[in-house]
Amino acid sequence: MLKIRRTTDSDRSAISDIHMSAFGQAQGQEIVELVNGLLGDETAKPLLSLAAEKENTIVAHILFTRATLHHEQQDVSVRILAPLAVMSEFQDGGIGEALISEGLKQLAETGVDLVFVLGHPGYYAKFGFQPAGALGFAAPYPIPSEHADAWMVQELRPGVIGNIQGRIQCAGVLDQPRHWRE
Ligand SMILES: CC(C)(COP(=O)(O)OP(=O)(O)OC[C@H]1O[C@@H](n2cnc3c(N)ncnc32)[C@H](O)[C@@H]1OP(=O)(O)O)[C@@H](O)C(=O)NCCC(=O)NCCS
């Protein structure tokens, strides 16, 4: 059975193992640094870090961190989903889906309006994400045109999309061009 729970500091090394397994040696190292940086980044808070456990072992991890969108008339609560990883031997079994769904549910319950992701359009469209650029939301850094559809958004409060546009500012650790290239 799959159990989803918030992570704690004692999960750090298990979380690193998951990202190394899912992303491979070269990219994995960069993602592990990103995750550790974000977990300690005050500008990323409030954040939501969830792990999926099978038989008391963590097999997947998802992180949502705070972002901002300046708008004169409305306060908008924004999060960015990054990263998500499922250990290679547990992929394609619905675990990524379970983590995304549970994360979005918890964020909606806490009043988050918009969630952004830079990821595989074919995968995230299944969860209600849609290309964000065409809706007027610029990424923190320009996304190369061949990956433009990978910058996606989902509203958790109906009526936000269409009424608000602008550039998203992310947490400090994520605020580096190299995290926005693909
Ligand atoms: C991408 C990832 C998070 C998906 O989680 P998962 O638990 O393996 O996937 P799920 O069981 O939720 O969903 C499976 C479906 O997603 C599809 N899928 C998996 N990886 C995909 C990808 N990179 N692009 C598009 N679709 C993908 C599968 O083909 C499958 O499709 P189907 O339901 O039509 O058969 C996971 O495979 C992973 O960690 N991959 C390596 C790391 C990575 O790329 N993370 C970044 C995500 S932006």
The ligand as an SDF file (V2000), in Angstrom:
LIG
                    3D

 48 50  0  0  0  0  0  0  0  0999 V2000
    7.9530   11.4350  -14.6550 C   0  0  0  0  0  0  0  0  0  0  0  0
    7.6150   10.6730  -13.3730 C   0  0  0  0  0  0  0  0  0  0  0  0
    7.5970   11.6200  -12.1870 C   0  0  0  0  0  0  0  0  0  0  0  0
    6.2250   10.0470  -13.5210 C   0  0  0  0  0  0  0  0  0  0  0  0
    5.8600    9.3340  -12.3630 O   0  0  0  0  0  0  0  0  0  0  0  0
    5.3820    7.8050  -12.4980 P   0  0  0  0  0  0  0  0  0  0  0  0
    4.9210    7.3470  -11.1690 O   0  0  0  0  0  0  0  0  0  0  0  0
    6.4840    7.0270  -13.1350 O   0  0  0  0  0  0  0  0  0  0  0  0
    4.2060    7.9430  -13.5440 O   0  0  0  0  0  0  0  0  0  0  0  0
    2.6600    7.6590  -13.3340 P   0  0  0  0  0  0  0  0  0  0  0  0
    2.4770    6.2200  -12.9960 O   0  0  0  0  0  0  0  0  0  0  0  0
    2.0540    8.6870  -12.4690 O   0  0  0  0  0  0  0  0  0  0  0  0
    2.1360    7.9360  -14.8080 O   0  0  0  0  0  0  0  0  0  0  0  0
    2.4760    7.0330  -15.8150 C   0  0  0  0  0  0  0  0  0  0  0  0
    2.1740    7.6610  -17.1370 C   0  0  0  0  0  0  0  0  0  0  0  0
    3.0340    8.7770  -17.3300 O   0  0  0  0  0  0  0  0  0  0  0  0
    3.7330    8.6540  -18.5470 C   0  0  0  0  0  0  0  0  0  0  0  0
    5.0480    9.2350  -18.4010 N   0  0  0  0  0  0  0  0  0  0  0  0
    6.0500    8.8480  -17.5870 C   0  0  0  0  0  0  0  0  0  0  0  0
    7.1380    9.6270  -17.7700 N   0  0  0  0  0  0  0  0  0  0  0  0
    6.7810   10.5330  -18.7160 C   0  0  0  0  0  0  0  0  0  0  0  0
    7.4770   11.5770  -19.3560 C   0  0  0  0  0  0  0  0  0  0  0  0
    8.7430   11.8450  -19.0630 N   0  0  0  0  0  0  0  0  0  0  0  0
    6.8200   12.2970  -20.3020 N   0  0  0  0  0  0  0  0  0  0  0  0
    5.5430   12.0240  -20.6270 C   0  0  0  0  0  0  0  0  0  0  0  0
    4.8310   11.0130  -20.0580 N   0  0  0  0  0  0  0  0  0  0  0  0
    5.4630   10.2870  -19.1170 C   0  0  0  0  0  0  0  0  0  0  0  0
    3.8130    7.1440  -18.7660 C   0  0  0  0  0  0  0  0  0  0  0  0
    4.0150    6.8650  -20.1340 O   0  0  0  0  0  0  0  0  0  0  0  0
    2.4230    6.6980  -18.2820 C   0  0  0  0  0  0  0  0  0  0  0  0
    1.4610    6.9770  -19.2810 O   0  0  0  0  0  0  0  0  0  0  0  0
    0.0920    6.1350  -19.3710 P   0  0  0  0  0  0  0  0  0  0  0  0
   -0.6310    6.3480  -18.0790 O   0  0  0  0  0  0  0  0  0  0  0  0
   -0.6150    6.7640  -20.5290 O   0  0  0  0  0  0  0  0  0  0  0  0
    0.5160    4.7380  -19.5690 O   0  0  0  0  0  0  0  0  0  0  0  0
    8.6320    9.5290  -13.1020 C   0  0  0  0  0  0  0  0  0  0  0  0
    8.5880    8.6070  -14.1510 O   0  0  0  0  0  0  0  0  0  0  0  0
   10.0530   10.0270  -12.9060 C   0  0  0  0  0  0  0  0  0  0  0  0
   10.4820   10.2580  -11.8000 O   0  0  0  0  0  0  0  0  0  0  0  0
   10.8130   10.1420  -14.0110 N   0  0  0  0  0  0  0  0  0  0  0  0
   12.2050   10.5620  -13.9810 C   0  0  0  0  0  0  0  0  0  0  0  0
   12.3610   11.9160  -13.3730 C   0  0  0  0  0  0  0  0  0  0  0  0
   11.6180   12.9970  -14.1220 C   0  0  0  0  0  0  0  0  0  0  0  0
   11.6280   13.0540  -15.3410 O   0  0  0  0  0  0  0  0  0  0  0  0
   11.0120   13.8960  -13.3300 N   0  0  0  0  0  0  0  0  0  0  0  0
   10.5190   15.1060  -13.8730 C   0  0  0  0  0  0  0  0  0  0  0  0
    9.0850   15.1940  -13.9790 C   0  0  0  0  0  0  0  0  0  0  0  0
    8.8150   16.7710  -14.7850 S   0  0  0  0  0  0  0  0  0  0  0  0
  1  2  1  0
  2  3  1  0
  2  4  1  0
  2 36  1  0
  4  5  1  0
  5  6  1  0
  6  7  2  0
  6  8  1  0
  6  9  1  0
  9 10  1  0
 10 11  2  0
 10 12  1  0
 10 13  1  0
 13 14  1  0
 14 15  1  0
 15 16  1  0
 15 30  1  0
 16 17  1  0
 17 18  1  0
 17 28  1  0
 18 19  1  0
 18 27  1  0
 19 20  2  0
 20 21  1  0
 21 22  1  0
 21 27  2  0
 22 23  1  0
 22 24  2  0
 24 25  1  0
 25 26  2  0
 26 27  1  0
 28 29  1  0
 28 30  1  0
 30 31  1  0
 31 32  1  0
 32 33  2  0
 32 34  1  0
 32 35  1  0
 36 37  1  0
 36 38  1  0
 38 39  2  0
 38 40  1  0
 40 41  1  0
 41 42  1  0
 42 43  1  0
 43 44  2  0
 43 45  1  0
 45 46  1  0
 46 47  1  0
 47 48  1  0
M  END
$$$$
